[in-house]
Amino acid sequence: MRIASLVPSATEIVAELGLTGELVAVTHECDHPPGIAALPQLTRSVIEPGLSAAEIDARVLEVTGRGEALYELDEAKLAELEVELIVTQALCAVCAVSYDDVRAVAERLPSRPDVLSLDPTRLDEVFEDVVRVADAVGRREHGEHVRDVLAGRVASVERPADRPRMLALEWLDPPYLAGHWVPEMISAAGATPLGLEPGERSRTATWDELRGLEPEIVVVMPCGLYVDEATAEARANGDRLRSLGAAAIFAVDAAASFSRPGPRLADGVELLAAIARGGAGDVAGGDGLGCRDLSAELAAGARA
């Protein structure tokens, strides 16, 4: 089957199922597994590069406020590739091409592809989407096996003896509480999620509200950013993060293990569990885990 993926998490699911040979096109943001970006790319963002976090937030609100799309889809290339299945999402307008636009394009294509939308809000729904993709290509049993392996990894993580209070932030300027599957990931890692319940949508907060949550651990996971970019954002907001009073502050690779609802969320749970068990001691040299411990650095900045 000729598959086109219009969201990075779907690309990663297809790859986890061993179906990269059937993947004929991806998005401009798809970068995992290695080599996948060499496939034809079907999308581009209308948000110009090089903006600050606050500028990105303002630009997104401006564009969506006008009722315009944040992404453009190459319909001509889709037609040329004769795709049979398009995997997309309708959960977040900021994350991918509009679902309605995808449906409209699919109906115009000569190949009349099926459209599968993946819209999980909970961790088990993310893993169940693996089965849905597998079922769409006639490999349901294999999808169930992959789902069970991922769920087994989450169930078997080594958790801390206590349940430290953990605050996850998916943006810093303005601050956003990380929602959807992230609170559940924190609970699965043996910590207590703050600010949102599992399945709740991410939302903005004030720094005063965040201070009132009294976190023991803060995890900075800016949506779609990698660990170096997350580290830069944390450092730029060092005073605000220090004001939260947490004993530990980490920047993590959100793009790999938190913001994309795909198989690597299991990696994210394992990473959060390592952080919850002992902070820097458990994830020393954490760049290899997609994590950087900023606790001592930001504390030193406060004393300087």
PASEBA-1860 file (N, C-alpha, C; in nm, 3 decimals):
! residues 304
1> MRIASLVP> 0.085/-0.120/0.000/0.000/0.000/0.000/0.088/0.125/0.000 ~ 0.049/0.226/-0.075/0.124/0.351/-0.084/0.069/0.449/0.020 ~ 0.151/0.479/0.121/0.108/0.557/0.237/0.172/0.695/0.235 ~ 0.093/0.797/0.263/0.143/0.933/0.285/0.114/0.972/0.428 ~ 0.215/1.020/0.500/0.197/1.063/0.638/0.201/1.216/0.644 ~ 0.100/1.273/0.708/0.093/1.419/0.719/0.115/1.467/0.861 ~ 0.175/1.383/0.945/0.210/1.422/1.081/0.326/1.335/1.128 ~ 0.427/1.392/1.192/0.545/1.314/1.230/0.514/1.191/1.316
9> SATEIVAE> 0.417/1.202/1.406/0.386/1.087/1.491/0.336/0.970/1.407 ~ 0.260/0.997/1.303/0.213/0.890/1.215/0.329/0.827/1.141 ~ 0.423/0.908/1.098/0.543/0.855/1.032/0.616/0.758/1.124 ~ 0.627/0.795/1.252/0.697/0.710/1.347/0.620/0.582/1.376 ~ 0.488/0.589/1.374/0.408/0.469/1.392/0.427/0.375/1.273 ~ 0.421/0.429/1.153/0.442/0.348/1.033/0.579/0.279/1.039 ~ 0.680/0.353/1.081/0.814/0.297/1.090/0.821/0.189/1.197 ~ 0.756/0.212/1.312/0.757/0.113/1.421/0.691/-0.019/1.376
17> LGLTGELV> 0.599/-0.008/1.283/0.531/-0.126/1.230/0.612/-0.195/1.120 ~ 0.728/-0.137/1.085/0.810/-0.195/0.980/0.757/-0.171/0.840 ~ 0.685/-0.060/0.821/0.620/-0.032/0.694/0.683/0.085/0.619 ~ 0.808/0.120/0.650/0.869/0.234/0.582/0.880/0.211/0.431 ~ 0.886/0.086/0.389/0.891/0.058/0.246/0.764/0.096/0.173 ~ 0.654/0.110/0.246/0.526/0.148/0.186/0.498/0.298/0.201 ~ 0.586/0.368/0.271/0.570/0.512/0.293/0.630/0.586/0.174 ~ 0.547/0.663/0.104/0.595/0.730/-0.018/0.613/0.880/-0.001
25> AVTHECDH> 0.560/0.939/0.109/0.575/1.083/0.130/0.548/1.116/0.276 ~ 0.612/1.225/0.323/0.601/1.266/0.463/0.587/1.418/0.469 ~ 0.596/1.475/0.590/0.591/1.619/0.606/0.732/1.678/0.615 ~ 0.740/1.809/0.614/0.869/1.876/0.626/0.926/1.863/0.767 ~ 0.845/1.820/0.863/0.890/1.805/1.001/0.929/1.662/1.037 ~ 0.904/1.568/0.949/0.935/1.427/0.978/1.086/1.404/0.971 ~ 1.143/1.358/1.082/1.289/1.341/1.088/1.329/1.213/1.160 ~ 1.232/1.124/1.186/1.261/0.998/1.253/1.174/0.889/1.194
33> PPGIAALP> 1.233/0.772/1.168/1.373/0.732/1.193/1.469/0.798/1.095 ~ 1.601/0.785/1.121/1.700/0.848/1.034/1.680/0.807/0.888 ~ 1.692/0.905/0.799/1.677/0.880/0.657/1.538/0.906/0.604 ~ 1.439/0.920/0.695/1.301/0.937/0.651/1.281/1.070/0.579 ~ 1.362/1.171/0.614/1.347/1.303/0.553/1.386/1.305/0.406 ~ 1.446/1.196/0.358/1.481/1.189/0.216/1.359/1.163/0.128 ~ 1.248/1.121/0.188/1.125/1.098/0.111/1.067/1.232/0.065 ~ 0.984/1.231/-0.039/0.917/1.355/-0.082/0.840/1.418/0.034
41> QLTRSVIE> 0.849/1.550/0.045/0.783/1.622/0.154/0.663/1.698/0.101 ~ 0.550/1.681/0.168/0.422/1.730/0.117/0.376/1.861/0.178 ~ 0.444/1.910/0.281/0.394/2.027/0.353/0.502/2.132/0.371 ~ 0.456/2.251/0.405/0.545/2.356/0.451/0.468/2.446/0.546 ~ 0.539/2.506/0.641/0.477/2.595/0.739/0.474/2.738/0.686 ~ 0.369/2.811/0.720/0.362/2.952/0.682/0.427/3.041/0.788 ~ 0.468/2.980/0.901/0.537/3.056/1.006/0.684/3.067/0.969 ~ 0.732/3.188/0.955/0.869/3.209/0.913/0.967/3.163/1.021
49> PGLSAAEI> 1.084/3.112/0.982/1.182/3.064/1.079/1.249/3.179/1.153 ~ 1.314/3.147/1.265/1.394/3.244/1.337/1.319/3.328/1.438 ~ 1.192/3.300/1.463/1.115/3.379/1.558/1.141/3.330/1.701 ~ 1.124/3.420/1.797/1.135/3.381/1.938/1.008/3.305/1.978 ~ 1.011/3.247/2.098/0.895/3.172/2.146/0.772/3.261/2.153 ~ 0.788/3.383/2.205/0.675/3.475/2.214/0.625/3.515/2.076 ~ 0.717/3.535/1.983/0.679/3.573/1.846/0.607/3.460/1.775 ~ 0.652/3.336/1.798/0.584/3.221/1.738/0.441/3.213/1.790
57> DARVLEVT> 0.423/3.226/1.921/0.289/3.220/1.979/0.200/3.329/1.921 ~ 0.253/3.450/1.910/0.174/3.561/1.856/0.140/3.539/1.709 ~ 0.235/3.486/1.633/0.213/3.462/1.490/0.108/3.352/1.468 ~ 0.114/3.248/1.549/0.014/3.141/1.538/-0.125/3.197/1.567 ~ -0.137/3.276/1.673/-0.266/3.333/1.708/-0.315/3.427/1.599 ~ -0.223/3.500/1.537/-0.261/3.592/1.429/-0.316/3.516/1.308 ~ -0.243/3.412/1.267/-0.283/3.337/1.147/-0.414/3.262/1.171 ~ -0.421/3.189/1.282/-0.543/3.113/1.310/-0.662/3.205/1.339
65> GRGEALYE> -0.633/3.322/1.397/-0.739/3.418/1.423/-0.806/3.470/1.296 ~ -0.730/3.469/1.186/-0.786/3.508/1.056/-0.854/3.390/0.986 ~ -0.852/3.275/1.052/-0.912/3.157/0.991/-0.827/3.095/0.883 ~ -0.698/3.126/0.883/-0.608/3.074/0.780/-0.532/2.953/0.832 ~ -0.482/2.873/0.739/-0.409/2.751/0.773/-0.264/2.784/0.805 ~ -0.206/2.704/0.897/-0.065/2.721/0.934/0.027/2.642/0.843 ~ -0.031/2.550/0.765/0.050/2.465/0.678/-0.010/2.462/0.538 ~ 0.077/2.447/0.440/0.034/2.430/0.302/0.062/2.287/0.258
73> LDEAKLAE> -0.030/2.230/0.181/-0.021/2.091/0.136/-0.001/2.087/-0.014 ~ 0.096/2.008/-0.059/0.128/1.996/-0.202/0.034/1.893/-0.266 ~ -0.079/1.941/-0.313/-0.178/1.851/-0.373/-0.128/1.787/-0.501 ~ -0.055/1.861/-0.580/-0.004/1.807/-0.707/0.089/1.688/-0.683 ~ 0.175/1.700/-0.581/0.267/1.590/-0.551/0.191/1.469/-0.499 ~ 0.088/1.492/-0.419/0.005/1.382/-0.370/-0.058/1.307/-0.486 ~ -0.107/1.381/-0.584/-0.169/1.317/-0.700/-0.067/1.237/-0.779 ~ 0.051/1.295/-0.796/0.157/1.229/-0.871/0.198/1.097/-0.805
81> LEVELIVT> 0.197/1.092/-0.673/0.243/0.974/-0.599/0.138/0.863/-0.592 ~ 0.015/0.893/-0.632/-0.092/0.794/-0.635/-0.108/0.722/-0.500 ~ -0.117/0.800/-0.395/-0.127/0.742/-0.261/-0.260/0.671/-0.242 ~ -0.257/0.567/-0.157/-0.377/0.490/-0.127/-0.427/0.515/0.014 ~ -0.339/0.560/0.104/-0.377/0.588/0.242/-0.304/0.713/0.288 ~ -0.381/0.809/0.341/-0.324/0.929/0.402/-0.350/0.921/0.552 ~ -0.243/0.932/0.631/-0.257/0.931/0.777/-0.233/1.073/0.826 ~ -0.329/1.128/0.900/-0.323/1.266/0.944/-0.380/1.277/1.085
89> QALCAVCA> -0.416/1.399/1.127/-0.474/1.421/1.259/-0.564/1.544/1.257 ~ -0.659/1.547/1.349/-0.747/1.662/1.364/-0.741/1.718/1.505 ~ -0.651/1.666/1.588/-0.645/1.702/1.729/-0.598/1.844/1.751 ~ -0.498/1.887/1.673/-0.433/2.016/1.699/-0.412/2.091/1.568 ~ -0.472/2.209/1.556/-0.459/2.288/1.434/-0.319/2.344/1.416 ~ -0.240/2.347/1.525/-0.106/2.402/1.520/-0.004/2.298/1.473 ~ -0.044/2.171/1.473/0.052/2.062/1.454/0.057/2.007/1.313 ~ -0.045/2.029/1.232/-0.048/1.964/1.101/-0.149/2.035/1.011
97> VSYDDVRA> -0.151/1.994/0.886/-0.248/2.045/0.790/-0.389/2.020/0.842 ~ -0.479/2.115/0.819/-0.618/2.101/0.862/-0.678/1.970/0.810 ~ -0.746/1.899/0.901/-0.810/1.773/0.862/-0.913/1.796/0.752 ~ -0.990/1.903/0.763/-1.090/1.931/0.660/-1.024/1.954/0.524 ~ -0.909/2.022/0.525/-0.838/2.044/0.399/-0.788/1.912/0.342 ~ -0.739/1.823/0.428/-0.691/1.693/0.382/-0.805/1.614/0.320 ~ -0.920/1.612/0.386/-1.035/1.540/0.332/-1.075/1.595/0.196 ~ -1.075/1.727/0.184/-1.115/1.788/0.057/-1.017/1.752/-0.054
105> VAERLPSR> -0.888/1.754/-0.024/-0.787/1.719/-0.123/-0.801/1.572/-0.161 ~ -0.819/1.484/-0.062/-0.830/1.341/-0.090/-0.945/1.310/-0.184 ~ -1.055/1.383/-0.169/-1.171/1.359/-0.255/-1.146/1.402/-0.399 ~ -1.048/1.490/-0.418/-1.017/1.535/-0.555/-0.912/1.448/-0.623 ~ -0.839/1.368/-0.545/-0.729/1.290/-0.602/-0.781/1.173/-0.686 ~ -0.718/1.148/-0.800/-0.760/1.036/-0.884/-0.752/0.901/-0.813 ~ -0.657/0.885/-0.720/-0.640/0.756/-0.651/-0.742/0.734/-0.540 ~ -0.820/0.838/-0.506/-0.922/0.828/-0.402/-0.870/0.760/-0.275
113> PDVLSLDP> -0.768/0.813/-0.212/-0.708/0.747/-0.095/-0.802/0.749/0.025 ~ -0.788/0.648/0.111/-0.852/0.651/0.242/-0.779/0.752/0.328 ~ -0.850/0.814/0.422/-0.790/0.910/0.515/-0.813/0.858/0.657 ~ -0.705/0.840/0.729/-0.710/0.793/0.868/-0.660/0.903/0.959 ~ -0.746/0.948/1.050/-0.710/1.056/1.142/-0.679/0.997/1.280 ~ -0.561/1.031/1.333/-0.517/0.984/1.464/-0.527/1.101/1.563 ~ -0.616/1.088/1.660/-0.645/1.200/1.750/-0.651/1.158/1.896 ~ -0.543/1.101/1.949/-0.545/1.053/2.087/-0.533/1.168/2.187
121> TRLDEVFE> -0.590/1.148/2.305/-0.568/1.242/2.415/-0.508/1.171/2.536 ~ -0.509/1.038/2.536/-0.455/0.960/2.647/-0.347/0.866/2.595 ~ -0.261/0.819/2.685/-0.149/0.736/2.647/-0.195/0.604/2.584 ~ -0.298/0.543/2.642/-0.344/0.417/2.584/-0.403/0.438/2.446 ~ -0.460/0.554/2.420/-0.512/0.585/2.287/-0.400/0.601/2.186 ~ -0.288/0.656/2.230/-0.171/0.667/2.142/-0.127/0.528/2.097 ~ -0.114/0.437/2.192/-0.069/0.302/2.158/-0.175/0.227/2.077 ~ -0.302/0.257/2.101/-0.409/0.192/2.023/-0.407/0.241/1.878
129> DVVRVADA> -0.358/0.363/1.856/-0.347/0.413/1.719/-0.248/0.330/1.637 ~ -0.151/0.268/1.703/-0.060/0.177/1.633/-0.141/0.063/1.570 ~ -0.238/0.013/1.645/-0.324/-0.094/1.594/-0.410/-0.042/1.479 ~ -0.461/0.078/1.491/-0.548/0.133/1.386/-0.471/0.148/1.254 ~ -0.347/0.195/1.261/-0.267/0.207/1.139/-0.239/0.068/1.082 ~ -0.202/-0.025/1.167/-0.174/-0.161/1.121/-0.299/-0.222/1.057 ~ -0.415/-0.199/1.118/-0.540/-0.253/1.066/-0.570/-0.197/0.927 ~ -0.537/-0.070/0.907/-0.564/-0.004/0.778/-0.484/-0.064/0.664
137> VGRREHGE> -0.373/-0.130/0.697/-0.289/-0.191/0.593/-0.294/-0.344/0.600 ~ -0.392/-0.395/0.676/-0.410/-0.539/0.681/-0.313/-0.614/0.770 ~ -0.258/-0.548/0.873/-0.162/-0.614/0.961/-0.200/-0.591/1.108 ~ -0.326/-0.608/1.139/-0.376/-0.578/1.273/-0.304/-0.657/1.381 ~ -0.283/-0.786/1.357/-0.221/-0.869/1.459/-0.081/-0.818/1.495 ~ -0.005/-0.777/1.393/0.128/-0.722/1.421/0.115/-0.592/1.500 ~ 0.016/-0.509/1.466/-0.006/-0.385/1.539/-0.039/-0.409/1.685 ~ -0.117/-0.513/1.713/-0.150/-0.546/1.851/-0.025/-0.589/1.928
145> HVRDVLAG> 0.064/-0.660/1.860/0.189/-0.701/1.925/0.274/-0.579/1.959 ~ 0.289/-0.487/1.865/0.369/-0.367/1.889/0.307/-0.285/2.002 ~ 0.175/-0.270/2.001/0.106/-0.198/2.109/0.136/-0.261/2.245 ~ 0.129/-0.391/2.253/0.150/-0.460/2.380/0.294/-0.444/2.429 ~ 0.389/-0.443/2.337/0.530/-0.422/2.374/0.547/-0.282/2.433 ~ 0.490/-0.182/2.369/0.502/-0.044/2.418/0.435/-0.029/2.554 ~ 0.313/-0.083/2.568/0.243/-0.075/2.696/0.319/-0.150/2.805 ~ 0.382/-0.261/2.769/0.461/-0.337/2.866/0.581/-0.259/2.915
153> RVASVERP> 0.645/-0.185/2.827/0.758/-0.101/2.869/0.714/0.002/2.972 ~ 0.599/0.065/2.945/0.549/0.167/3.038/0.515/0.104/3.173 ~ 0.452/-0.011/3.169/0.410/-0.077/3.293/0.527/-0.123/3.379 ~ 0.642/-0.146/3.315/0.755/-0.205/3.388/0.861/-0.103/3.428 ~ 0.837/0.027/3.413/0.939/0.124/3.450/0.964/0.119/3.600 ~ 1.088/0.148/3.637/1.124/0.154/3.779/1.085/0.290/3.834 ~ 0.994/0.290/3.930/0.940/0.414/3.983/1.005/0.451/4.116 ~ 1.000/0.578/4.154/1.058/0.619/4.283/0.973/0.571/4.399
161> ADRPRMLA> 1.033/0.568/4.517/0.961/0.525/4.636/0.851/0.625/4.673 ~ 0.879/0.755/4.655/0.777/0.857/4.680/0.716/0.899/4.546 ~ 0.633/0.999/4.545/0.573/1.049/4.421/0.601/1.200/4.414 ~ 0.720/1.239/4.366/0.754/1.381/4.362/0.656/1.460/4.276 ~ 0.635/1.585/4.314/0.542/1.673/4.243/0.613/1.726/4.118 ~ 0.563/1.688/4.002/0.631/1.720/3.876/0.544/1.811/3.790 ~ 0.604/1.921/3.744/0.537/2.018/3.658/0.599/2.011/3.518 ~ 0.517/1.987/3.418/0.564/1.981/3.279/0.513/2.103/3.204
169> LEWLDPPY> 0.605/2.174/3.140/0.572/2.296/3.066/0.603/2.275/2.919 ~ 0.502/2.291/2.833/0.524/2.269/2.691/0.550/2.398/2.614 ~ 0.555/2.510/2.684/0.597/2.638/2.626/0.626/2.729/2.742 ~ 0.716/2.826/2.721/0.756/2.913/2.832/0.716/3.059/2.813 ~ 0.691/3.101/2.692/0.662/3.243/2.670/0.551/3.257/2.566 ~ 0.423/3.251/2.613/0.376/3.239/2.751/0.387/3.094/2.800 ~ 0.380/3.073/2.933/0.389/2.936/2.984/0.262/2.856/2.953 ~ 0.282/2.733/2.908/0.172/2.639/2.882/0.194/2.515/2.967
177> LAGHWVPE> 0.090/2.472/3.036/0.092/2.342/3.102/0.079/2.234/2.996 ~ 0.162/2.131/3.004/0.158/2.022/2.908/0.043/1.928/2.943 ~ -0.049/1.910/2.849/-0.166/1.829/2.875/-0.173/1.704/2.791 ~ -0.295/1.665/2.756/-0.322/1.543/2.680/-0.261/1.421/2.751 ~ -0.165/1.356/2.688/-0.106/1.232/2.742/0.007/1.259/2.842 ~ 0.056/1.382/2.854/0.173/1.408/2.939/0.143/1.386/3.087 ~ 0.030/1.435/3.144/0.005/1.404/3.285/0.002/1.254/3.313 ~ -0.053/1.176/3.220/-0.056/1.031/3.237/0.085/0.972/3.230
185> MISAAGAT> 0.170/1.029/3.144/0.309/0.984/3.138/0.379/1.009/3.271 ~ 0.352/1.124/3.331/0.413/1.157/3.460/0.367/1.059/3.567 ~ 0.237/1.030/3.570/0.185/0.932/3.666/0.246/0.795/3.645 ~ 0.257/0.754/3.518/0.315/0.623/3.487/0.460/0.616/3.530 ~ 0.528/0.732/3.531/0.669/0.737/3.572/0.685/0.738/3.724 ~ 0.575/0.744/3.798/0.583/0.740/3.944/0.587/0.876/4.010 ~ 0.548/0.982/3.936/0.545/1.116/3.993/0.400/1.166/3.996 ~ 0.379/1.281/4.059/0.246/1.342/4.068/0.238/1.458/3.970
193> PLGLEPGE> 0.151/1.449/3.867/0.140/1.558/3.770/0.067/1.678/3.831 ~ 0.111/1.796/3.795/0.054/1.919/3.850/-0.016/2.001/3.742 ~ -0.131/2.057/3.778/-0.196/2.155/3.691/-0.303/2.101/3.601 ~ -0.287/1.980/3.549/-0.383/1.921/3.457/-0.403/1.774/3.489 ~ -0.521/1.725/3.459/-0.551/1.583/3.472/-0.523/1.514/3.338 ~ -0.499/1.382/3.339/-0.477/1.309/3.214/-0.591/1.333/3.114 ~ -0.554/1.360/2.990/-0.653/1.383/2.885/-0.694/1.527/2.868 ~ -0.669/1.613/2.966/-0.704/1.754/2.951/-0.614/1.821/2.848
201> RSRTATWD> -0.671/1.919/2.776/-0.594/1.991/2.675/-0.490/2.080/2.741 ~ -0.379/2.098/2.674/-0.277/2.193/2.720/-0.340/2.331/2.727 ~ -0.291/2.412/2.822/-0.347/2.547/2.836/-0.242/2.641/2.890 ~ -0.267/2.770/2.869/-0.177/2.870/2.925/-0.198/2.881/3.075 ~ -0.096/2.933/3.142/-0.102/2.957/3.286/-0.022/3.083/3.314 ~ -0.038/3.136/3.434/0.047/3.248/3.476/0.160/3.192/3.561 ~ 0.267/3.266/3.572/0.378/3.222/3.657/0.335/3.218/3.802 ~ 0.244/3.308/3.842/0.192/3.303/3.979/0.116/3.172/4.004
209> ELRGLEPE> 0.036/3.129/3.905/-0.035/3.003/3.920/0.062/2.887/3.932 ~ 0.167/2.890/3.851/0.265/2.781/3.854/0.338/2.776/3.987 ~ 0.370/2.893/4.042/0.435/2.895/4.173/0.344/2.834/4.279 ~ 0.213/2.858/4.266/0.118/2.804/4.361/0.105/2.653/4.357 ~ 0.152/2.591/4.249/0.147/2.445/4.239/0.258/2.378/4.320 ~ 0.357/2.455/4.361/0.468/2.408/4.446/0.536/2.282/4.389 ~ 0.589/2.292/4.269/0.655/2.174/4.210/0.787/2.143/4.278 ~ 0.818/2.016/4.284/0.950/1.972/4.328/1.044/1.953/4.209
217> IVVVMPCG> 0.987/1.917/4.095/1.062/1.898/3.971/0.989/1.971/3.859 ~ 1.063/2.046/3.778/1.007/2.111/3.660/1.073/2.050/3.537 ~ 0.991/2.009/3.441/1.042/1.955/3.316/0.999/2.047/3.203 ~ 1.097/2.106/3.135/1.072/2.199/3.025/1.073/2.120/2.895 ~ 0.957/2.113/2.829/0.943/2.035/2.707/0.870/2.116/2.599 ~ 0.932/2.222/2.546/0.864/2.306/2.447/0.821/2.224/2.326 ~ 0.696/2.236/2.290/0.634/2.152/2.187/0.713/2.158/2.056 ~ 0.756/2.040/2.010/0.825/2.029/1.882/0.971/2.062/1.884
225> LYVDEATA> 1.026/2.103/1.999/1.167/2.142/2.005/1.253/2.027/2.058 ~ 1.381/2.036/2.025/1.479/1.934/2.065/1.550/1.981/2.192 ~ 1.634/1.894/2.247/1.689/1.922/2.380/1.773/2.049/2.381 ~ 1.852/2.074/2.278/1.933/2.196/2.277/1.845/2.321/2.273 ~ 1.737/2.315/2.193/1.646/2.429/2.185/1.570/2.446/2.316 ~ 1.529/2.335/2.376/1.461/2.343/2.505/1.552/2.400/2.613 ~ 1.679/2.362/2.607/1.777/2.415/2.703/1.792/2.566/2.686 ~ 1.799/2.611/2.562/1.811/2.755/2.536/1.689/2.831/2.589
233> EARANGDR> 1.570/2.775/2.570/1.450/2.840/2.620/1.449/2.844/2.773 ~ 1.493/2.735/2.835/1.498/2.731/2.982/1.595/2.835/3.035 ~ 1.711/2.845/2.972/1.810/2.944/3.016/1.757/3.086/2.998 ~ 1.686/3.110/2.888/1.631/3.244/2.863/1.525/3.282/2.965 ~ 1.462/3.181/3.024/1.358/3.205/3.125/1.403/3.158/3.263 ~ 1.535/3.163/3.287/1.591/3.111/3.410/1.533/3.173/3.535 ~ 1.517/3.304/3.538/1.463/3.370/3.658/1.322/3.321/3.688 ~ 1.239/3.309/3.585/1.101/3.264/3.605/1.099/3.120/3.655
241> LRSLGAAA> 1.182/3.036/3.595/1.185/2.896/3.637/1.235/2.883/3.780 ~ 1.338/2.958/3.815/1.388/2.954/3.953/1.281/2.997/4.052 ~ 1.196/3.091/4.010/1.094/3.144/4.102/0.990/3.038/4.140 ~ 0.987/2.927/4.067/0.890/2.822/4.098/0.929/2.743/4.221 ~ 1.055/2.755/4.263/1.099/2.692/4.387/1.127/2.544/4.379 ~ 1.138/2.490/4.260/1.163/2.346/4.245/1.309/2.314/4.275 ~ 1.332/2.195/4.329/1.469/2.152/4.358/1.542/2.108/4.232 ~ 1.466/2.067/4.130/1.528/2.017/4.007/1.456/2.073/3.886
249> IFAVDAAA> 1.535/2.110/3.785/1.481/2.163/3.659/1.551/2.092/3.545 ~ 1.474/2.034/3.455/1.529/1.962/3.341/1.472/2.016/3.211 ~ 1.555/2.015/3.107/1.509/2.040/2.970/1.517/1.908/2.896 ~ 1.412/1.875/2.821/1.408/1.746/2.753/1.379/1.764/2.605 ~ 1.401/1.657/2.532/1.377/1.653/2.388/1.229/1.626/2.364 ~ 1.151/1.732/2.353/1.007/1.716/2.339/0.971/1.653/2.205 ~ 1.039/1.693/2.099/1.006/1.642/1.967/1.019/1.491/1.962 ~ 1.118/1.437/2.032/1.140/1.292/2.027/1.046/1.216/2.117
257> SFSRPGPR> 1.022/1.264/2.239/0.963/1.176/2.341/0.839/1.230/2.411 ~ 0.788/1.347/2.371/0.675/1.402/2.445/0.567/1.465/2.358 ~ 0.601/1.547/2.262/0.497/1.620/2.189/0.438/1.543/2.073 ~ 0.505/1.438/2.026/0.452/1.357/1.916/0.386/1.231/1.973 ~ 0.255/1.214/1.953/0.186/1.098/2.011/0.213/0.970/1.932 ~ 0.331/0.915/1.953/0.372/0.796/1.882/0.447/0.701/1.973 ~ 0.517/0.604/1.916/0.584/0.500/1.995/0.687/0.553/2.094 ~ 0.752/0.665/2.061/0.859/0.713/2.149/0.809/0.776/2.277
265> LADGVELL> 0.676/0.784/2.297/0.627/0.825/2.428/0.669/0.726/2.536 ~ 0.690/0.600/2.497/0.742/0.502/2.594/0.881/0.544/2.641 ~ 0.964/0.597/2.551/1.095/0.650/2.590/1.077/0.765/2.689 ~ 0.976/0.850/2.662/0.951/0.963/2.750/0.914/0.922/2.891 ~ 0.831/0.818/2.904/0.794/0.769/3.037/0.918/0.717/3.109 ~ 1.002/0.642/3.039/1.125/0.591/3.100/1.216/0.705/3.144 ~ 1.223/0.811/3.065/1.306/0.925/3.100/1.250/0.998/3.223 ~ 1.118/1.020/3.225/1.057/1.085/3.341/1.076/1.003/3.467
273> AAIARGGA> 1.070/0.871/3.454/1.091/0.786/3.571/1.234/0.800/3.623 ~ 1.331/0.810/3.532/1.469/0.829/3.573/1.486/0.962/3.646 ~ 1.421/1.066/3.595/1.426/1.197/3.660/1.360/1.189/3.799 ~ 1.243/1.126/3.805/1.169/1.119/3.932/1.243/1.037/4.036 ~ 1.319/0.937/3.995/1.388/0.852/4.092/1.503/0.922/4.161 ~ 1.565/1.020/4.092/1.679/1.081/4.159/1.738/1.201/4.090 ~ 1.673/1.252/3.990/1.722/1.372/3.924/1.854/1.349/3.855 ~ 1.947/1.440/3.880/2.073/1.442/3.805/2.151/1.312/3.820
281> GDVAGGDG> 2.142/1.249/3.938/2.219/1.127/3.958/2.182/1.016/3.863 ~ 2.055/1.008/3.826/2.010/0.900/3.738/2.027/0.933/3.590 ~ 2.032/1.060/3.555/2.040/1.096/3.413/2.164/1.181/3.386 ~ 2.270/1.160/3.465/2.395/1.231/3.439/2.440/1.201/3.297 ~ 2.489/1.304/3.227/2.523/1.286/3.086/2.398/1.263/3.004 ~ 2.290/1.328/3.045/2.159/1.298/2.990/2.136/1.338/2.847 ~ 2.232/1.404/2.779/2.209/1.439/2.640/2.175/1.317/2.556 ~ 2.236/1.204/2.589/2.208/1.083/2.516/2.066/1.033/2.537
289> LGCRDLSA> 2.004/1.075/2.646/1.866/1.039/2.675/1.769/1.148/2.628 ~ 1.822/1.250/2.566/1.737/1.361/2.527/1.699/1.448/2.644 ~ 1.791/1.465/2.740/1.760/1.536/2.863/1.884/1.610/2.913 ~ 1.862/1.727/2.971/1.972/1.801/3.031/1.928/1.854/3.167 ~ 2.008/1.825/3.268/1.980/1.871/3.404/2.033/2.013/3.419 ~ 1.942/2.107/3.442/1.979/2.248/3.455/1.970/2.297/3.599 ~ 1.947/2.206/3.692/1.922/2.246/3.831/2.037/2.327/3.888 ~ 2.161/2.272/3.882/2.276/2.341/3.940/2.306/2.469/3.864
297> ELAAGARA> 2.296/2.465/3.732/2.327/2.583/3.651/2.234/2.699/3.684 ~ 2.102/2.672/3.691/2.009/2.780/3.718/2.018/2.828/3.863 ~ 2.049/2.735/3.955/2.069/2.776/4.094/2.192/2.865/4.106 ~ 2.298/2.832/4.033/2.419/2.916/4.035/2.389/3.054/3.979 ~ 2.303/3.058/3.877/2.265/3.187/3.820/2.194/3.274/3.920 ~ 2.118/3.213/4.008/2.047/3.288/4.110/2.144/3.349/4.210 ~ 2.253/3.276/4.237/2.351/3.324/4.335/2.448/3.426/4.279 ~ 2.461/3.426/4.145/2.559/3.516/4.080/2.518/3.661/4.095
END
